[in-house]
């Protein structure tokens, strides 16, 4: 799972930078493949553009990976830029209540609840893996 450092972005910048799905997808693709593309299925590093905007398709096995796959925005039921807003709020204020979140963003309670859980899980997971890598650094 890929973690995004939303908490470092200022509110104004955030609103400009992620106003549309297109901008969010471009950001996700950029972040997830910033160290280069490698096919998750066969390990090939050649790709062409896939079916959806910013997805990448392996030239060897034709596996198509969307920009949201393996991120907290995978299979999200709402537009990605709305999910980004939830993620941004949750990263900035992890203790925000679902009621406040829903009220502030005008997004359904259930949607906020589901996505917040997913985001917290993702943050927890990356926190654990950071601890793990720190421990292995100490051992080495
Ligand atoms: Zn492949």
Boltz pocket constraint, residues with backbone or C-beta under 6 A from the ligand:
constraints:
  - pocket:
      binder: B
      contacts: [[A, 39], [A, 40], [A, 41], [A, 42], [A, 43], [A, 44], [A, 58], [A, 59], [A, 60], [A, 61], [A, 62], [A, 63]]
      max_distance: 6.0
